[in-house]
Amino acid sequence: MLLAEGDNLLIAHRRLFDKDENRFFIGKVVAYDAGLVKVQGHSFVRDVISGKIIEKAESRTKIFSLTSGTLLVYQLPSTVNMESFILRAEEGRLHATDGKGFTMNLADHAHAGRL
C-alpha cells in the first residue's frame, strides 16, 4: 500500500494562478484507498494583514484526491514532531520545520538566485 494509517503528510494546494495564495494542510493519515486519502490535522493559510502563514486552531479531517493534479503531497518522516510543526517565511523563502531538527524548503521559485 502506498500510504498507511499514521503516516505524516504535508499537502500543498498547487497554485494555478499568479495571485493564488499558498494553502497547506498537515496531518496524519486516517485511511487510504484507491487514490483517496483521509487526513486528520490542521490547515495553514496566509494572514492577509501580516503576510505570515498561520495555523488554524481547530483540528479537522479532510479527504483529498491524490489523482486530482492540484495537490503536491509530501510524506514526512515518522520522526517529525507534528505538534510543533510550523511554516515560516524568511528572506522570501518558505520553510516547514518542527523546531526539533526537521526543516524542509517549500520555495516554488528562486529568490535572489537561490531556492
C-alpha distances in whole Angstrom, upper triangle without the diagonal:
4,6,7,10,13,12,15,15,18,19,22,23,25,28,30,33,36,36,33,32,29,27,24,22,20,18,16,13,14,11,8,9,10,11,12,12,14,16,19,21,24,26,28,31,34,37,39,42,41,39,36,33,32,30,30,31,30,26,24,21,20,17,17,16,14,16,19,20,22,20,19,16,16,14,16,17,17,20,21,24,23,26,28,26,28,29,32,34,37,39,37,34,31,29,26,27,27,30,29,28,25,27,25,27,26,29,29,32,35,38,41,39,36,33
4,7,10,12,10,13,12,15,15,18,20,21,25,26,30,32,33,30,29,26,24,21,19,18,16,14,11,13,11,8,9,10,9,11,10,13,14,18,19,22,23,25,28,30,34,36,39,38,35,33,29,30,27,28,29,28,24,23,20,18,16,14,14,11,13,16,17,19,16,15,12,12,10,14,14,15,19,19,22,21,24,26,23,26,26,29,31,33,35,33,30,27,26,23,24,24,28,27,26,23,23,22,24,23,26,25,29,31,34,37,35,33,29
4,7,9,7,9,10,13,14,17,19,21,24,26,30,31,32,29,27,24,22,19,16,15,13,10,8,10,8,6,9,10,10,10,8,11,11,14,16,19,20,22,25,28,31,34,37,36,33,31,27,27,24,25,26,24,21,19,16,15,14,13,13,11,14,17,18,19,16,15,11,11,9,11,13,12,16,16,19,17,21,23,20,23,23,27,29,31,34,32,29,26,24,21,22,21,25,24,24,21,22,20,23,22,25,25,28,31,33,36,35,32,29
4,6,6,9,11,14,16,19,21,23,27,29,32,34,35,31,30,26,24,20,17,15,13,9,7,8,7,7,10,12,12,12,10,11,11,13,16,19,21,23,26,30,33,35,38,37,35,32,28,28,25,25,26,24,20,19,16,16,15,15,15,14,17,20,21,22,19,18,14,14,11,12,13,11,15,16,18,17,20,22,20,23,24,28,30,33,36,34,31,28,25,22,22,21,25,24,24,21,23,22,25,24,27,28,31,34,36,39,38,35,31
4,6,9,11,15,16,20,22,24,28,30,33,35,35,31,29,26,23,20,17,14,11,7,5,5,6,7,11,14,14,13,10,9,9,11,13,17,19,22,25,29,31,34,37,36,34,31,27,26,23,23,23,21,17,16,14,14,14,15,16,16,19,21,23,23,20,19,15,15,12,13,14,12,15,15,17,15,17,20,19,22,24,27,30,33,36,35,31,28,26,22,22,21,24,23,24,21,23,23,25,25,28,29,32,35,37,40,39,36,32
4,6,9,13,15,19,21,24,27,30,33,34,34,30,28,25,22,18,15,12,9,5,5,6,9,10,14,17,16,15,12,11,9,10,11,15,18,20,24,27,29,33,35,33,32,29,25,24,21,21,21,19,16,15,13,15,15,16,18,17,21,22,23,23,20,19,15,14,11,11,11,9,12,12,13,11,14,17,16,19,21,25,28,30,33,32,29,25,23,19,19,17,21,20,20,18,20,20,23,23,26,27,31,33,35,38,37,34,30
4,6,10,12,16,19,21,25,27,30,32,32,28,26,23,20,17,14,11,8,5,5,8,10,10,14,16,15,14,11,11,9,11,12,15,17,19,22,25,28,31,34,32,30,27,23,23,20,21,21,20,17,16,14,15,15,15,16,15,18,20,21,21,17,16,12,10,7,8,8,7,10,10,12,11,14,16,15,18,19,23,25,28,31,30,26,23,20,17,17,16,19,18,18,16,17,17,20,20,23,24,28,30,32,35,34,31,27
4,7,10,13,17,19,22,25,28,29,29,25,23,20,17,13,11,8,6,5,7,10,12,13,16,18,16,15,12,12,9,10,10,12,14,15,19,22,25,28,30,28,26,23,20,19,16,18,19,18,15,15,14,14,14,14,16,15,19,20,20,19,16,14,10,9,6,5,7,6,9,8,10,8,11,13,11,14,15,19,22,24,27,26,23,19,17,13,13,12,16,16,16,13,14,14,17,16,20,21,25,27,28,32,31,28,24
4,6,10,13,15,18,21,24,25,25,22,20,16,14,10,8,6,6,6,7,11,12,12,15,17,14,13,10,11,8,10,9,11,12,13,16,19,22,25,28,26,24,21,18,17,15,17,18,17,15,14,13,12,12,11,13,12,16,17,17,16,12,10,7,6,5,6,9,10,12,10,12,10,13,14,11,13,14,17,20,22,25,24,20,17,15,12,13,13,17,17,17,14,14,13,15,14,17,18,22,24,26,29,29,26,22
4,7,10,12,15,18,21,22,22,18,16,13,11,7,6,5,7,9,10,14,15,15,18,19,16,15,12,13,10,11,10,10,10,10,13,16,19,22,24,23,20,18,14,15,13,15,17,17,15,14,14,13,13,12,14,12,16,16,15,14,10,8,6,5,6,7,11,12,14,11,13,10,13,14,10,11,11,14,16,19,22,20,17,13,12,9,11,12,16,17,17,13,12,11,12,11,14,15,19,21,22,26,26,23,19
4,7,9,12,15,18,19,19,16,14,11,8,6,5,6,9,11,11,14,15,14,17,17,14,13,11,12,10,12,11,10,9,10,12,15,18,21,24,23,20,18,14,15,14,15,17,17,15,14,13,11,11,9,11,10,13,13,12,10,7,6,5,6,9,10,14,16,18,15,16,13,16,17,13,13,12,16,17,20,23,20,18,14,14,12,14,16,19,20,20,16,15,13,14,11,14,14,18,21,22,26,26,23,20
4,6,9,12,14,15,16,12,11,7,6,5,7,9,12,14,15,18,19,18,20,20,16,15,14,15,13,15,13,12,10,10,11,13,16,18,21,21,17,16,13,14,14,15,18,18,17,16,16,13,14,11,12,11,14,13,11,9,6,5,6,8,11,13,17,19,20,17,19,16,18,18,15,14,12,14,15,18,20,18,15,12,13,11,15,17,20,22,21,18,16,13,13,9,11,11,15,18,19,23,23,21,17
4,6,9,12,13,13,10,9,7,6,6,8,12,14,17,17,20,20,19,20,20,16,15,15,16,14,16,15,14,11,11,11,13,16,18,21,21,18,17,14,15,15,16,19,19,18,16,16,13,13,10,11,11,13,11,10,6,5,6,9,11,15,16,20,22,24,21,22,19,21,21,18,17,14,17,17,20,22,19,17,14,16,15,18,20,23,25,25,21,19,16,16,12,13,12,15,19,21,24,24,23,19
4,6,9,11,12,9,9,8,8,9,12,15,18,20,20,23,22,21,22,21,17,17,17,19,18,20,19,17,15,14,13,15,18,19,22,22,19,18,16,18,18,19,23,23,22,20,20,17,16,13,13,12,13,10,8,5,5,6,10,13,16,18,22,24,26,23,25,22,24,24,20,19,16,18,18,21,22,18,17,15,16,16,20,23,25,27,26,23,20,17,16,12,12,10,13,17,19,23,22,21,18
4,6,7,8,6,7,7,9,11,14,17,20,23,23,26,26,24,26,25,21,21,20,22,21,22,21,19,16,15,13,13,17,17,20,20,17,17,15,18,19,20,23,24,24,22,22,19,19,16,16,16,16,13,11,8,9,10,13,16,19,21,25,27,29,25,27,24,26,26,22,20,17,18,17,20,20,17,16,14,17,18,21,24,27,29,28,25,22,19,17,13,12,10,12,16,17,21,21,20,17
4,7,9,7,10,10,12,14,17,20,23,26,26,28,28,26,26,25,21,21,22,23,23,25,24,22,19,18,16,16,20,19,23,23,20,21,19,21,22,23,26,27,26,24,24,21,20,17,17,16,16,13,11,8,10,12,16,18,22,24,28,30,32,29,30,28,30,29,26,24,21,22,21,23,23,20,19,18,21,21,25,28,30,33,32,28,25,22,20,16,15,12,14,18,20,23,23,23,20
4,6,5,9,11,13,16,19,23,26,28,29,31,31,29,30,29,25,25,25,26,26,27,26,24,20,19,16,16,19,18,21,22,18,20,19,21,23,24,27,28,28,26,26,23,23,21,20,20,20,17,14,12,14,15,19,21,25,27,30,33,34,31,32,30,31,31,27,25,21,22,20,23,22,19,19,18,21,23,26,29,31,34,33,30,27,24,21,17,16,13,14,17,19,22,22,22,20
4,6,8,11,14,17,20,23,27,30,30,33,33,32,33,32,28,28,28,29,28,29,27,25,21,19,16,15,18,16,19,20,16,18,18,21,23,24,28,29,29,28,28,26,26,23,23,23,23,20,17,15,16,17,20,22,26,27,31,33,34,31,32,30,31,30,27,24,20,21,18,20,20,16,16,17,20,22,25,29,30,33,32,29,26,23,20,17,14,12,12,15,16,19,20,20,18
4,6,10,12,16,19,23,26,29,30,32,33,32,33,32,29,28,28,28,27,28,26,23,19,17,14,12,15,13,16,17,14,16,16,18,21,21,25,26,27,26,27,24,25,23,24,24,24,21,19,16,17,18,21,23,27,28,31,34,34,31,32,29,30,29,26,23,20,20,17,20,20,16,17,17,20,22,25,28,30,33,32,29,26,23,21,17,16,14,14,17,17,20,22,22,20
4,7,9,12,16,19,23,26,26,29,29,28,29,29,25,24,24,24,23,24,22,20,16,14,11,11,13,12,16,17,13,15,14,16,18,19,22,23,24,23,23,21,21,19,20,20,21,18,16,13,14,15,18,20,24,25,28,30,31,28,29,26,27,27,23,21,17,18,17,19,20,16,16,15,18,19,23,26,28,31,30,27,24,21,19,16,15,13,14,17,18,22,23,22,20
4,6,10,13,17,20,23,25,27,28,27,29,29,25,24,23,23,21,22,20,17,13,11,8,7,10,10,13,14,10,11,10,13,14,15,19,20,21,20,21,19,21,19,20,20,21,19,17,14,14,14,17,19,22,22,26,28,29,25,26,23,24,23,20,17,14,15,13,17,18,14,14,13,16,16,20,22,24,27,27,24,21,19,17,14,13,12,14,17,17,21,22,21,19
4,7,10,13,17,20,22,24,25,25,27,27,23,22,21,21,19,19,17,14,11,9,7,7,11,12,15,14,11,11,8,11,12,14,18,19,19,18,19,17,19,17,18,18,20,17,16,12,11,12,14,15,18,19,22,24,25,22,22,20,21,20,17,14,11,12,12,15,16,13,12,10,12,13,16,19,21,24,24,21,18,15,14,10,11,10,13,16,16,20,21,19,17
4,7,10,14,17,18,21,22,22,24,24,21,19,17,17,15,16,14,11,8,6,5,7,11,13,16,16,13,12,9,10,10,11,15,16,15,15,16,14,15,14,16,16,18,16,15,12,10,11,12,14,17,17,21,22,23,20,20,17,19,18,15,13,11,13,13,17,19,16,15,12,13,13,16,18,21,23,23,20,18,16,15,12,13,13,16,19,20,23,24,22,19
4,7,10,14,15,18,19,19,22,22,19,17,15,15,12,13,11,8,6,5,7,10,13,15,18,17,15,13,9,10,9,11,14,14,13,13,14,12,14,12,15,14,17,16,15,12,10,9,10,11,13,14,17,19,20,16,17,14,16,15,12,11,9,12,14,17,20,17,15,12,12,10,13,15,18,20,20,17,16,14,14,11,13,13,17,20,21,24,25,22,19
4,7,10,12,14,16,16,19,20,17,15,13,12,9,9,7,6,4,6,9,12,15,18,21,20,18,15,12,11,9,10,12,12,10,10,10,9,11,10,13,14,17,16,16,13,10,11,10,11,12,12,16,17,18,15,15,12,13,14,11,11,11,14,16,20,23,21,18,15,14,12,14,14,18,20,20,17,16,15,16,13,16,17,20,23,24,28,28,25,22
4,7,10,12,15,15,19,20,18,16,13,12,8,8,6,6,7,8,12,15,17,21,23,21,20,17,13,12,10,11,13,12,10,10,10,10,12,12,15,15,18,18,18,16,13,12,10,9,10,10,13,13,14,11,11,8,10,11,8,10,10,14,17,20,23,22,19,15,13,10,12,12,15,17,17,14,14,13,15,13,17,18,22,24,25,28,29,26,22
4,7,9,12,13,17,19,17,15,11,10,6,5,4,6,9,11,15,18,20,24,26,25,23,20,16,15,12,13,13,12,9,9,9,10,11,12,15,15,19,19,20,18,15,14,11,11,10,10,12,12,13,11,11,7,10,12,10,12,13,17,20,23,26,25,22,19,17,13,14,13,17,17,18,15,16,16,18,17,20,21,25,27,28,32,32,29,25
4,6,9,11,15,17,16,14,10,8,5,6,6,10,12,15,18,22,24,27,30,28,27,24,20,19,16,16,16,15,11,11,10,11,12,12,15,15,19,20,21,20,16,16,12,12,10,10,11,10,12,11,11,9,11,14,12,15,17,21,23,26,30,28,25,22,19,16,16,15,18,18,19,17,18,18,20,19,23,24,28,30,31,35,34,31,28
4,6,7,11,14,13,11,7,6,5,7,9,12,14,17,20,24,27,30,32,31,29,26,23,22,19,19,19,17,13,12,10,10,10,11,13,13,16,18,19,19,16,15,12,12,10,11,13,12,15,14,15,12,15,18,16,18,20,23,26,29,32,30,27,24,22,19,19,18,22,22,22,19,21,20,22,21,24,25,29,31,33,36,36,33,29
4,7,11,14,14,11,8,5,5,7,10,14,16,19,22,26,28,31,34,33,31,29,25,24,20,20,20,17,13,12,9,10,10,12,14,15,18,19,21,21,18,18,15,16,14,15,16,15,18,17,17,15,17,20,19,21,23,26,29,32,35,34,31,27,25,22,22,21,25,24,25,23,24,23,26,24,28,28,32,35,36,40,40,36,33
4,7,10,11,8,6,5,7,10,13,16,18,21,24,28,31,33,36,35,33,31,27,26,23,22,23,20,17,14,11,11,9,11,12,13,16,18,20,20,18,18,15,16,14,16,18,16,20,19,20,18,20,23,21,24,25,29,31,34,37,35,32,29,27,24,25,24,27,27,28,25,26,25,27,25,29,29,33,35,37,41,40,37,34
4,7,7,6,4,6,9,12,15,18,19,22,25,28,31,34,37,36,34,32,28,27,24,24,25,23,19,17,13,12,9,10,10,10,13,15,17,18,16,16,13,15,13,16,18,17,21,20,22,19,22,25,23,25,25,29,31,34,37,35,32,28,27,24,25,25,28,28,28,25,26,24,26,25,28,27,31,34,36,40,39,36,32
4,6,5,7,9,12,15,18,21,22,25,27,31,34,36,39,39,36,34,31,30,27,27,28,26,22,19,16,14,11,11,10,10,12,14,17,18,17,18,15,17,16,19,21,20,24,24,25,23,26,28,26,28,28,32,34,37,39,37,34,31,30,27,28,28,32,32,32,28,29,27,29,27,30,29,33,36,38,42,41,38,34
4,6,8,11,15,18,21,23,24,26,28,31,35,36,40,39,37,35,31,31,29,29,30,28,25,22,18,16,12,11,9,9,9,12,15,17,16,17,15,18,17,20,22,23,26,26,28,26,28,31,28,30,30,33,35,38,40,37,34,31,30,28,30,30,34,34,33,30,30,28,29,27,30,28,32,35,38,41,40,38,34
4,7,10,13,17,19,21,21,23,25,28,31,33,36,36,33,32,28,28,26,26,28,26,23,20,17,14,10,8,6,5,6,9,11,13,12,13,12,14,14,18,20,21,25,24,26,23,26,28,25,27,26,30,31,34,36,33,31,28,27,25,27,27,31,31,31,27,27,25,26,23,26,24,28,31,34,37,36,34,30
4,7,10,13,16,18,18,21,23,26,29,31,34,34,32,30,26,26,24,23,25,23,19,16,13,10,7,6,5,6,8,10,13,13,12,14,12,15,15,18,20,21,24,23,24,22,24,26,24,25,25,28,30,33,35,33,30,27,26,24,26,26,30,30,30,27,27,25,26,23,26,25,29,32,34,38,37,35,31
4,6,10,13,15,16,18,21,24,27,29,33,32,30,28,24,24,21,20,22,20,16,14,10,8,6,5,7,7,10,12,14,14,12,13,11,13,12,15,17,17,21,20,21,18,21,23,20,22,22,26,28,31,34,31,28,25,24,21,23,23,27,27,27,24,24,22,24,22,25,24,28,31,33,37,36,33,30
4,7,10,13,14,17,20,23,26,29,31,31,29,27,23,22,19,18,19,17,13,10,7,6,4,6,9,11,14,14,17,16,14,15,13,14,14,16,18,17,21,19,20,17,19,21,19,21,22,25,28,31,34,32,29,25,24,21,23,22,26,26,27,24,24,23,25,23,26,26,29,32,34,38,38,35,31
4,6,9,11,14,17,21,23,26,29,28,26,24,20,19,16,15,16,14,10,8,6,5,6,8,11,12,15,16,18,17,14,14,12,13,12,13,16,15,18,16,16,13,15,18,16,17,18,22,25,28,31,29,26,23,21,18,19,19,22,23,24,21,21,20,22,20,23,24,28,30,32,35,35,33,29
4,7,10,13,17,20,22,25,28,27,26,23,19,17,14,13,13,11,7,6,4,6,9,11,15,16,19,19,21,19,16,17,14,15,14,14,17,15,17,16,15,11,13,15,14,16,18,21,24,28,31,29,27,23,21,18,19,17,21,22,23,21,21,21,23,21,25,25,29,32,33,36,37,34,30
4,7,10,14,17,19,22,24,23,22,19,16,14,10,10,10,9,5,6,6,8,11,13,16,17,20,20,21,19,16,16,14,14,14,13,16,15,16,14,13,9,10,12,11,13,14,18,21,24,27,26,24,20,18,15,16,15,18,19,21,18,19,18,20,19,22,23,27,29,30,33,34,31,27
4,7,10,14,15,19,21,20,19,16,12,10,7,6,7,7,5,6,8,9,13,14,17,18,21,21,21,19,16,16,15,15,15,15,17,17,18,15,14,10,10,12,10,10,12,15,18,22,25,23,21,18,17,14,15,14,17,19,21,18,18,18,19,17,20,21,25,27,28,31,32,29,26
4,7,10,12,15,18,17,16,14,10,8,6,6,8,9,8,8,10,10,13,13,16,17,20,19,19,16,14,15,14,15,16,16,19,19,20,17,16,13,13,14,12,11,11,14,16,20,23,21,19,16,16,13,15,15,18,21,22,19,18,17,18,16,18,19,22,25,25,29,30,27,24
4,7,9,13,15,14,12,10,6,5,4,6,9,11,11,12,14,13,16,16,19,19,22,20,20,17,14,15,15,15,17,16,19,20,21,17,16,13,14,13,11,9,8,11,13,16,19,18,16,12,13,11,13,14,17,20,21,18,17,16,16,13,16,17,20,22,22,26,27,24,21
4,6,9,12,12,10,8,5,6,7,8,11,13,14,14,16,15,18,17,20,20,23,21,20,17,15,16,17,17,20,19,23,24,24,21,20,17,17,17,14,11,10,12,12,16,19,16,16,13,14,13,16,17,19,22,23,21,19,17,17,14,15,16,19,21,21,24,26,24,21
4,6,9,8,6,6,4,6,9,10,14,16,17,18,20,19,22,21,23,23,25,23,22,19,17,18,19,20,22,22,25,26,26,23,22,19,19,18,16,12,10,11,10,14,16,14,14,12,14,14,17,19,20,23,24,22,19,18,17,14,15,16,18,20,19,22,24,22,20
4,6,6,5,5,6,7,10,10,13,16,18,19,22,21,24,24,26,27,29,26,26,22,21,21,23,23,26,25,28,29,29,25,24,21,21,19,17,14,12,12,12,15,17,16,16,14,16,17,19,20,21,25,26,24,22,21,20,18,18,19,21,22,21,24,26,25,23
4,6,5,8,9,10,13,14,17,19,21,22,24,24,26,25,28,28,30,27,27,23,22,23,25,26,28,28,31,32,32,28,27,25,24,23,21,18,15,15,14,17,18,16,17,16,19,20,22,24,25,28,29,27,25,24,22,20,19,20,21,23,21,24,26,26,24
4,6,8,11,11,15,15,18,21,23,24,27,27,29,29,31,32,34,31,30,26,26,26,28,28,31,30,33,34,33,30,28,26,25,23,22,18,17,16,15,17,18,17,18,17,20,21,23,24,25,29,30,28,26,25,24,22,21,22,23,24,22,25,28,27,25
4,5,9,10,13,15,17,20,23,24,27,27,29,29,31,31,34,31,30,26,25,25,26,27,29,28,30,32,31,27,26,24,23,21,20,16,14,12,11,13,15,14,16,15,17,18,20,22,22,25,26,25,23,22,21,19,19,21,21,22,20,22,25,24,23
4,7,9,13,15,18,20,22,23,26,25,27,26,28,28,30,28,27,23,22,22,23,24,26,25,28,30,29,25,25,23,23,20,18,15,12,11,9,11,13,11,13,12,14,16,18,20,21,25,25,23,21,20,18,16,16,17,18,19,17,20,22,21,20
4,6,10,12,15,18,20,21,23,23,26,25,27,27,29,28,26,23,21,21,22,21,24,22,25,27,26,22,21,19,19,17,15,11,9,8,7,10,12,11,12,10,12,13,15,17,17,21,22,20,17,17,16,14,15,17,18,19,17,20,22,21,19
4,7,10,13,15,16,18,20,20,22,21,24,24,26,24,23,20,18,17,18,18,20,19,22,23,23,19,18,16,16,14,12,9,6,7,8,11,14,12,12,9,10,11,13,15,16,19,20,18,16,15,14,12,13,15,17,19,18,21,23,21,18
4,6,9,12,14,15,18,18,21,21,24,24,27,25,25,21,19,19,19,19,21,19,22,23,23,19,17,15,14,13,11,8,7,9,11,14,17,16,15,12,13,12,13,14,16,19,20,19,17,17,17,15,17,19,21,23,22,25,27,24,22
4,6,9,10,12,15,15,19,19,22,23,26,24,24,21,19,18,18,18,19,18,20,21,20,17,15,12,11,11,9,8,8,11,13,17,20,19,18,14,14,12,13,13,15,18,20,18,17,17,18,16,18,20,23,25,24,27,29,27,24
4,6,8,9,13,14,17,18,22,23,26,24,25,21,19,20,19,20,21,20,23,23,23,19,17,14,13,13,12,11,12,15,17,20,23,22,21,18,18,16,17,16,19,21,23,21,21,20,21,19,21,23,25,28,27,31,32,30,27
4,7,10,13,15,19,20,24,25,28,27,28,25,22,23,22,22,22,21,23,23,23,19,17,14,12,13,13,12,14,17,19,23,26,25,24,20,20,17,18,17,19,21,24,22,22,22,24,22,24,26,29,31,30,34,35,33,30
4,6,10,13,16,18,22,24,27,26,27,24,22,23,21,22,22,21,23,23,23,20,18,14,13,15,15,15,17,19,22,26,29,28,26,23,22,19,20,19,21,23,25,24,24,24,25,24,26,27,30,33,33,36,37,35,32
4,7,10,14,16,20,21,24,24,25,22,20,21,19,19,19,19,21,20,21,18,16,12,11,14,14,15,16,20,23,26,29,28,26,23,21,18,19,17,20,22,24,22,22,22,24,23,26,27,30,32,33,36,37,34,31
4,6,10,13,16,18,21,21,22,20,18,19,18,19,19,19,21,20,22,19,18,14,14,17,16,17,18,21,24,28,31,29,27,23,23,20,21,20,23,24,26,24,24,23,25,23,26,26,30,33,33,37,37,35,31
4,7,10,14,16,19,18,20,19,16,18,16,17,17,18,20,19,22,20,19,15,16,19,17,18,20,23,26,29,32,30,28,25,24,21,22,21,24,25,27,24,25,24,25,23,26,26,30,33,34,38,38,35,32
4,6,10,12,15,15,17,15,13,15,14,16,16,18,20,20,23,20,20,17,18,20,18,19,19,23,25,29,31,29,27,23,23,20,22,22,25,26,27,24,24,23,24,22,24,24,28,31,32,36,36,34,30
4,7,10,12,12,15,14,12,14,13,15,16,18,21,21,24,22,22,19,21,23,21,22,22,25,27,31,33,31,28,25,24,22,24,24,28,28,29,26,26,24,25,22,25,24,28,31,33,37,37,34,31
4,6,9,8,11,10,9,11,10,13,14,17,20,20,23,21,22,19,21,23,20,21,21,24,25,29,31,29,26,23,23,20,23,23,27,28,28,25,24,22,23,20,22,21,25,28,30,34,34,31,28
4,5,6,9,9,8,11,10,14,15,18,21,22,25,24,25,22,25,26,23,24,23,26,28,31,33,30,27,25,24,23,25,26,30,30,30,27,26,23,24,21,23,22,25,29,31,35,34,32,28
4,6,7,8,7,8,8,11,12,16,19,20,23,22,24,21,24,26,22,23,22,25,26,29,31,28,26,23,23,21,23,25,28,29,28,24,24,21,21,19,21,19,23,26,29,33,32,29,26
4,6,8,8,10,11,14,16,19,22,24,27,25,27,25,28,29,26,26,25,28,29,32,33,30,28,25,25,24,27,28,32,32,31,28,27,24,24,21,23,21,24,27,30,34,32,31,27
4,5,7,10,11,15,17,20,24,25,28,26,28,25,28,29,26,26,24,27,27,30,32,29,26,24,25,24,27,28,32,33,32,28,27,24,24,20,22,19,22,26,29,32,31,30,26
4,6,8,10,14,17,20,23,25,28,26,28,25,28,29,25,25,23,25,25,28,29,26,24,22,23,22,25,27,31,32,31,27,25,22,21,18,19,16,19,23,26,29,28,27,23
4,7,10,13,16,19,23,25,27,25,26,24,26,27,23,22,20,23,23,25,27,23,21,19,20,20,23,25,29,30,29,25,24,20,19,16,17,14,18,21,24,27,27,25,22
4,6,10,13,15,19,21,23,21,23,20,23,23,20,19,17,20,20,23,25,22,20,17,18,17,20,22,25,26,26,22,20,17,17,14,15,13,17,20,23,26,26,24,20
4,7,10,13,16,19,21,18,21,18,21,22,18,18,16,18,19,21,23,20,17,15,15,14,17,19,23,24,23,19,17,14,14,11,13,11,15,18,21,24,23,21,17
4,7,9,13,15,18,16,18,16,19,20,16,17,15,18,20,22,24,22,19,16,15,14,16,18,21,22,21,17,16,13,14,12,14,14,18,21,23,26,26,23,19
4,6,10,12,14,12,15,14,17,17,14,15,14,17,19,21,23,21,18,15,13,11,13,15,18,19,17,14,13,10,12,10,14,14,18,20,22,25,24,21,18
4,7,9,12,10,13,12,16,17,14,16,16,19,21,23,26,24,20,18,15,13,14,14,18,17,16,13,13,12,14,13,17,18,21,23,25,28,27,24,20
4,6,8,7,10,10,13,14,11,13,14,17,19,21,24,23,19,16,14,11,11,11,14,14,13,9,10,10,13,13,17,18,21,23,25,28,27,23,20
4,5,6,9,10,14,14,12,15,16,19,21,23,26,25,22,19,16,13,12,11,14,13,11,9,11,11,15,16,19,21,24,25,27,30,29,25,22
4,6,8,9,13,14,13,16,18,21,24,26,29,28,25,22,18,15,14,12,15,13,13,11,14,14,18,19,23,24,28,29,30,33,32,29,25
4,6,9,12,12,12,15,17,20,23,24,27,27,24,21,17,14,12,10,12,9,10,9,12,14,17,19,23,25,28,29,30,32,32,28,25
4,6,9,9,8,11,13,16,19,21,24,24,21,18,14,11,9,6,9,8,8,6,9,11,15,16,20,22,25,26,27,29,29,26,22
4,6,6,6,10,13,16,19,21,24,25,22,18,15,12,9,6,8,7,9,8,11,13,17,18,21,24,27,28,28,31,31,27,24
4,6,5,9,12,15,18,21,24,24,21,18,15,11,9,7,10,10,12,11,12,14,17,17,20,23,26,27,28,31,31,28,24
4,6,9,13,15,19,21,25,25,22,19,16,13,11,8,10,11,14,13,15,16,19,19,23,25,28,29,29,32,33,30,27
4,6,10,12,16,18,22,22,20,16,14,11,8,5,7,8,11,11,12,14,17,17,21,23,26,27,27,29,30,27,24
4,7,10,14,16,20,19,17,13,11,7,6,4,7,9,11,9,10,11,14,14,17,20,23,24,24,27,27,24,21
4,6,10,13,16,16,14,10,8,6,6,6,8,11,12,11,10,11,12,12,15,18,20,21,21,24,25,22,19
4,7,10,13,13,10,7,6,5,6,9,10,14,14,12,10,9,10,9,11,14,17,18,17,20,22,19,16
4,6,10,10,8,6,5,6,8,10,11,14,14,13,10,10,10,10,11,14,16,16,15,18,20,17,15
4,7,6,5,4,6,9,11,14,14,18,17,15,12,12,10,10,10,13,13,14,12,15,17,14,13
4,5,5,6,8,11,12,15,15,18,17,16,13,13,11,11,11,14,14,13,11,13,15,13,12
4,6,8,11,14,16,19,18,21,20,19,15,15,12,13,11,14,13,11,8,9,12,11,11
4,7,10,14,16,19,19,22,21,20,16,14,11,11,8,11,10,9,6,9,11,10,9
4,7,10,13,16,17,20,18,16,12,11,7,7,6,9,9,8,7,10,12,9,7
4,7,10,14,15,17,16,14,10,9,6,5,5,9,10,11,11,14,15,12,10
4,6,10,11,14,12,10,7,5,5,5,7,11,13,13,13,16,17,14,11
4,7,9,11,11,8,6,5,7,7,10,13,16,17,17,20,20,17,14
4,6,8,8,5,4,6,9,10,13,17,19,20,19,22,23,19,16
4,5,7,6,7,10,13,14,17,20,23,23,23,26,26,23,20
4,6,7,8,11,14,16,18,22,24,24,23,25,26,23,20
4,6,9,12,15,18,21,24,26,26,26,28,28,24,22
4,6,10,13,16,19,22,24,24,24,25,26,22,20
4,7,10,13,16,19,21,21,22,24,24,20,17
4,7,10,12,16,18,18,18,20,20,17,14
4,6,9,12,14,15,16,19,18,15,11
4,6,9,11,11,12,15,15,11,8
4,6,9,11,12,15,15,12,9
4,6,7,9,12,12,9,6
4,7,10,13,13,11,8
4,7,10,9,9,7
4,7,6,5,5
4,5,5,6
4,6,8
4,7
4
